[in-house]
Amino acid sequence: MTDSNPRVETVLSLAHADPIQVTTTKRTLTGVIYDHEHTNPTLTHRGPEPGYHMLLFAIPSNNLYRLICTYYEEINHTEYQLDHYELTPVGKYAWIRTHATIESVTRPDDTLTTDEHTSRQPTDTSDTQERCDE
C-alpha cells in the first residue's frame, strides 16, 4: 500500500478480538473488536473505487460502535465514519452516524492492566494493605 497515513495502517492491522481506542474531538472510546470486514481498492470501468475497512467494536458499557475507513491506494485520501448502534424513534435498532471527527485510531497498550468493567487502572492498594497489617 503506498498510502503512508499511519491511521490507515493502524486500522488495517486490527482484527477480531483486538483492543481498539478511537479518539474523537469530544471523547475517547476504548473497546474490543468483535467483527471486521475489508475490501481492497479496485479499478473499474467507472474509475477507481475506494477500499474500506469496517470495524465493529464494543465498549465496556456494552455500547456498540462501527468505524468505517474508506481509502484509495494511489492518493492520500481517507475518510472515517463512526456510527453508534442505538434505538431509533420508530422503535427499531439501527446504526446512527455520530458525525464525530476522528483524531486517532490506536491499539491501546496491552501492558497496562485495567478493570474489565470500567476500563480504568486499579488503584495501588499495597500501601493500604501494609498499614492494615501493622
N, C-alpha and C positions, 0 to 999 in steps of 0.2 A: 504494500500500500504506500503510495507516495505522499499521502496526507500526513504532515508532521504534527498535527494537532494532538497534544498529549491527552486531552479529554476523550477524543475519539478512540485512541489506542487503549485507554483505560476501560472504556465501555465495551470495546470489542473483546477484551481479555476476560471479562467477567462471565461466569457461567452459573448453572444451577447450584444452589446451596452456598454460594459465596456471599460474604458480608458486603454491603454497599453503603456508602454515605453520599447523599445528594445535598449539596449546599445551595440554597436559593438566596435571594436578597433578603428574605424575611426570616427564614428558619433553616434548620439542618435536620434532614431525615436520615436516620440510621436504621437499617433493617437487613433482611436476608432475602436473596433472590429465590423465588420458588418456581419460576418458569422464564424461558427466554426464547427468542426467535431471531433468526438472522438471514438476510438476503444480501448478496453482493451486488454492487452497481453493475448495470448492463448497458450495452449499446444496442438500441433498437432502431427500426426504420424511422421512428419519430424523433430520434435523438437519444442522448444519454438519459438513463433512468437512475435515480439515486438508489443506493443500497440503504438498508435500515437495520438497526439492531433494537429489538424491543425487550426490555427487562421488566418483569413483573416482580415486585418485592413487597414484603410485609414488614411493618414496623412493630415494635413490642406491644403497642396498644391495639394490635390486630387491624389497623387500618391498612388498606391495600392501595398501592400506587403502581402506575405504569409509566416508564420512562422510554420514550422513543427517540432514537438518534438517527436522523437521515443524513447521508453524506455522499459525496462524489469522490472518486479516486484521484482524478487529474486536477481538480481545482480545490482550493481551500474554502469550501462552502459547507458548513454543517449547521443543522437546525436541531434543537432539542424541544421536546414537548413532554410535560409532566401532567398526568391525569390522576384523579382520585376516584376510587370506586365508592359510590355513595347512593343513597336513596333519593330518587327524583320526586318532584311534587306529584307525579302521576301514580306513585306507589311502587315503581319498579327500580331495581338497581341498575346503574349504568356508569360507564367511565365518563367523568366530567373533567373538562380541561381546567387546570388551575391557573393558567396564564402567568405562572411564576417564571422568573428569569433565573436560569440555571447558571450558577457561578462556578461550581466544580462538581465532578463525579469522581469519587475515590474509593479505594478499598481501605476500610479502617485498619489501624494497626492491630494485628492479631495478638500481640504480646501483652496488651492491657487486658486484665480480667474485668469483666463487667457483670453486674447483676442481670440475669436473663429477663427479668420482668420490667426493670426501669431503665436499662442500658446505661446505668451510672456505675462508676467505680465504687467498690465497697470502701467504707471508711476504715482506717487503720485502728483496730481495736486492741492491738498488742499492748499499747501503753495503758489502756484502761484495765486490761486483764492483770497486768503486773501489779497495779495499785490494789486490786481486789485481793490478790494473794498475800499482800503484806500484812 
